[in-house]
Structure formats: C-alpha cells, structure tokens
Amino acid sequence: MAKLIRIILLPVLLFIAASCGVKVSYSFTGASIPVEAKTISIATFQNRASLVQPGLNQRVTDALIDLCRAQTNLGIVSSGGDLSFEGDITDYKTQPLTVGGDEQAAMNRFSISLRVKYVNSFNADNSYDLTFTRSQDYDSSLDLSAVEATLVEEIVKMLIEDVFNRAFVNW
C-alpha cells in the first residue's frame, strides 16, 4: 500500500512544484526568456560620445538584432515588443595605457561604452539600465586608423554579448 501511495503522490507533488513560480522558456543557447514573450524591439542606438564614429550606432544596433535572431525565437518588431532594448553610445576613446622609458606611451587602450535600457514587460526584476564598457589595448607605435576597424569589431562583439547575457542569461 505504501508503494502505491508513493507512486501516486510523487507525480502529484512534482506537478505542483512545477506549476509554482515564473514560467521561463529555455533555449539550447542558454538564454532564458519568459514563455509569454513573443516579440523583441530594438531601437537604433544613438551616438552621444564626444568622438562620433559614423555608422557605429547602426553597427551596434545591427549586431544586437543579429544576436537576438540567432539566439532566440522572438520576432523582431520596430517598437512595443514584449522585451525591448534602447540605448546610447556614451564613450568612444583611446588613451595612453603604459609609459615606456622615454616617457612615451608604449600601449594605448581603445574603449567603447554603451548605456543600455532593457525592459522585460513580464518581469520587471530582470529589466535594467546599465552602462557596459569594453576595451582593447594596442601598441602605441601603430596609428589608430590602422587598427581601429578590427578593434571596433572585437569590442562591439564583446559589448553585445554582455548586453545579451545580462538580459537573457542573468549573469
């Protein structure tokens, strides 16, 4: 009799436990997205850095759209999505990092900062308004224009992964 009760009681308890709490959908990529979410809107990032690099705002926006398409099954809409991103490029700069024996910079650090507002309309606790900064160092003997395209590509990729992970992987 006790065995029969365990056989019946165990599935009932598991069902009750599973039905409690927030429903979250999990993807093979590790992203956790509310089950109710069907759409995501990503506004074009505004470039508010003191040094404006033409086209960087569209590059950042497109990179976030591409990552969301690749890592989620959400429909991309122009505005009013169940989940939404908007933001600004707040900094784009290079500065000396280390000084050599001749008091000349030996290494420079190139950095980009994004302020991102993410809104999860199903769980406000997962929403955020944060600034993300990433940088790459390069030899000061190189002209920035010679390495800028590669550095921008690497930094934008890292920034977008940070933005995505903070929204959907909850790190």
N, C-alpha and C positions, 0 to 999 in steps of 0.2 A: 504494500500500500504506500509506504514512504517513497518508494522508487517512482510510482505513478504520480504522486504529488509533485516530486521534483521535475518530472518530465513535463507536466502541465505548467507548473509555476515558473520554471526557468524562461520559457518563451514569453510568458506574460510580463515578467519583470524586465526582460530585455526590450520588449516593445514599449513599455512605459518609460524606461530610461532613454530610449532612442527618440521618443516623441517630446522630450523635455528640451528646452533651450532653443538657441537660434539655429535655424536651418542654414547650412552652408554647403555650397557645391564645391567639390574638389576636382581639379583637373589633373592630368598627368604631368603638368609642368610644375605642380606645387602651389599654384595660385588658388586661394580660397575666395570665392565670390558668392555673395548671397544668392540663394536659389531663385528668389524673386526678380533679380536683376536681369534685364534683357538687353539694355542699351547702355552705351557709354558715350558721353560727349567730351570732346577735347577742343577747347578754344585755342586759337592761334596765340602762341606766346608773344608777348610784347617785349621789345628790346629797350630796356631802360638803363643799360650800362653806360658809363661815361664814354667808353670807346665802343662805338657801334660797328659791328661787323655785318655788312649787308648780307641778307639771306640767312643769317644764323637763326633768327626766330622761326622761319619756316622749316629749317633743318631739324630743330629741336622738336617742333610740333609733329612733323612727319615721322620722326624716329619714335615718338611716343605712340602715335597711331599705329605704326607698323608693329611695334612690340605688343600692343593690345590685341591687334588682329591675330598675330602669331600665337599668343599665349592664352587667349580667352575665346569663348564662343559668343561674345557680346556683339550686338550690332552697333556700328559706329553711326552716331547721329550728330547733326551740326549743333544742336543745343537741346537742353532739357532732358538729358539722359538720366537713367536711374542712378548712374555713377557719373561723376564729372571731374574734369581737370581744367584748370586755368592757371596762368602764371606769367612771370616776367623773367627775363634775363637781367639780373641785377649787377653782375660784375663780369668783366672780360679784361684781363690784365696780364702783364708779365712784369716780374720784378726780380732783382738780384737775390740769389739764394746763399751762395757762399762766396767768400772773397779769397783770391789767391794771394801769393806772397808779394806781388806787385800792386796790391790793393785794387786790383781789377776783379770784377765778378768772374768766377770760374764756372758757375752754374746759374741758370735762370729758372724761375718757376713761372709757368703759364697756367692760369686758372680761369675757370668759368663758374659762376654761381647762378642758380635758378631759385626763385621763390615760387613755390607750387602750392595751390589750394586744391585739395581733393575733397569732394563731398560724396559720401555714401548715404543716400537717402533712406536706406533701410537700417543703418546702424551708425548713429552719429559718433559713437566712440571710435569708430575706425576712420572718421574724417580727420583731415589735418591741414594746417597752413604752416609750412616749413621752408627753410632755405637749405638747399643742397649745394655743396661746393666740391669740385674735383679739380685736381691739378696734375700736371706732368712737368718734370724737370728736363731741361735741355742744355747742352753745352753753350756757354756764352760766346764761343768763337763762331757759332752759327747765327746767321741772320734769322730773325723770327719768321720772315716771309718764306724762308726756305723750308721750315719745319711746321709752319702754322696749320696747313691743311691736315697733316697727319695728326698733329696734337688735338685739333678741334674734333676730328673724327673719333679719336680714342676717348676724349673727355666727354663728348656728348653721349657716346655709348654707355659709359660708366654712370653718368648722371641719370639717364633714362632708366637704366636698370635699378638704380637707387630709388627713384620715384615710384616705379612699378612695384618693386619689392616692398616698399613701405606701405603701399596701398593694398596689395593683394597677398603678400607672403607674411605680413605682420612682423617684420623684424624690428 
